[in-house]
Amino acid sequence: MKFTLLKMIVVLVVLLIFAGELAAQELERFRGLQGYWQFTVGDNENWKNVDFDDKDWDRLYVPESWESQGYNEYNGFAWYRKTFKLSNVNLNKPVYLVLGKIDDVDEVFVNGEKIGQSGNFFPAFLTAHNIERVYRIPHSLLKRDNNNLIAVRVYDSHLSGGIYDGEVGLYYDITNDLLEVNLEGKWSFALSHPPDNINPNLSELEWTKINVPAKWEDEGFEGYNGYAVYMKTFNIPEKLAEEDLVLLLGKIDDYDYVYFNGKLIGKVFDLKKYGAYSGKGNEYSALRGYKIPSKYIYENERNTIVVKVYDYFKDGGIYEGPIGITTKEKFKYFEKKYYNNYSLWDFLIN
């Protein structure tokens, strides 16, 4: 009896710890990409280009390690390439490329443009061999009814190498169907200096445009840890302004302060009491959902969101969706799935 109770407590603790680790997206595959890809060892930046001719390359099955396909004991750089056509792609939904697990480090390009990276190449080598690769593809990169190219640069340090396990394909993020206003796409973005300044003068910052959601490292700010600011201006339809609204900002690495038309509406630390994440150091895993007080909303005028972010380690920024405005009623779906209002004591009592 004691042993059974102990096991139950351990299970509950594990569930609570990892409650906030769920991916905020729900992905639905519309195109499988498993099968034979063009492959070669070595490293050349031109191999990402659409006009490069890879007909003399080898062909390897994906997902499966390259050692099991004739490249036994090979460690180093290698490239994969896959050309495919898209006919019925729905560009009203976010599109993601899922590549399973890759040993050790990868850099991924679609039609010659980088869309993401996992792990670090030398000299600051860091393996990501056990992480599932999920990369958002900006709609602007995809060609409907034409050839599209995926190129994957891989580095393996030892043992097995390559795209070796998991699902491989193109997916829609179906959670975006719950948004009334979709705010994914280009946002204004600026680094905030000095590093200890969390309330910068916005007019004095050097603004640029980056994709949201995306790690800012993949948007030209590789290696940056510190403060930054996002800004987005948009309209809210008049009929929607009468609803109780929630701003969804997906997941942010690490800390955020969110302002709507100049008024603070939330910060990640507020979400801990709702069970959005398990505690200090796990803020990056919290799905951001902040109520927008109706008195702050401008009907038939431009509304502005400002998100101040601090990243202290590794990846940074608003890196995962969904991003947009939803109603309080639709937000209940996210609360039920990604938030947990029960403490361990509540679980034990009930």
Stockholm file with secondary structure:
# STOCKHOLM 1.0

chainA/1-350         MKFTLLKMIVVLVVLLIFAGELAAQELERFRGLQGYWQFTVGDNENWKNVDFDDKDWDRLYVPESWESQGYNEYNGFAWYRKTFKLSNVNLNKPVYLVLGKIDDVDEVFVNGEKIGQSGNFFPAFLTAHNIERVYRIPHSLLKRDNNNLIAVRVYDSHLSGGIYDGEVGLYYDITNDLLEVNLEGKWSFALSHPPDNINPNLSELEWTKINVPAKWEDEGFEGYNGYAVYMKTFNIPEKLAEEDLVLLLGKIDDYDYVYFNGKLIGKVFDLKKYGAYSGKGNEYSALRGYKIPSKYIYENERNTIVVKVYDYFKDGGIYEGPIGITTKEKFKYFEKKYYNNYSLWDFLIN
#=GR chainA/1-350 SS CHHHHHHHHHHHHHHHHTGGGSCSCCEEEEEECCEEEEEEESCCGGGGSTTCCCTTSEEEEESSCSGGGTCTTCCEEEEEEEEEEBSSCCTTSCEEEEEEEEESEEEEEETTEEEEEESBCTTSCBCCTTSEEEEEECGGGCCBTSEEEEEEEEEECSSSCEEEEEEEEEEEEGGGGGCSEECCEEEEEEEESSTTCSSCCGGGSCCEEEEESSCGGGGTCTTCCEEEEEEEEEECCHHHHTSCEEEEEEEEESEEEEEETTEEEEEHHHHGGGTSSSSTTCGGGCEEEEEECGGGCCTTSEEEEEEEEEECSSSCEEEEEEEEEEEHHHHHHHHHHHCCCCCHHHHHHC
#=GC SS_cons         CHHHHHHHHHHHHHHHHTGGGSCSCCEEEEEECCEEEEEEESCCGGGGSTTCCCTTSEEEEESSCSGGGTCTTCCEEEEEEEEEEBSSCCTTSCEEEEEEEEESEEEEEETTEEEEEESBCTTSCBCCTTSEEEEEECGGGCCBTSEEEEEEEEEECSSSCEEEEEEEEEEEEGGGGGCSEECCEEEEEEEESSTTCSSCCGGGSCCEEEEESSCGGGGTCTTCCEEEEEEEEEECCHHHHTSCEEEEEEEEESEEEEEETTEEEEEHHHHGGGTSSSSTTCGGGCEEEEEECGGGCCTTSEEEEEEEEEECSSSCEEEEEEEEEEEHHHHHHHHHHHCCCCCHHHHHHC
//
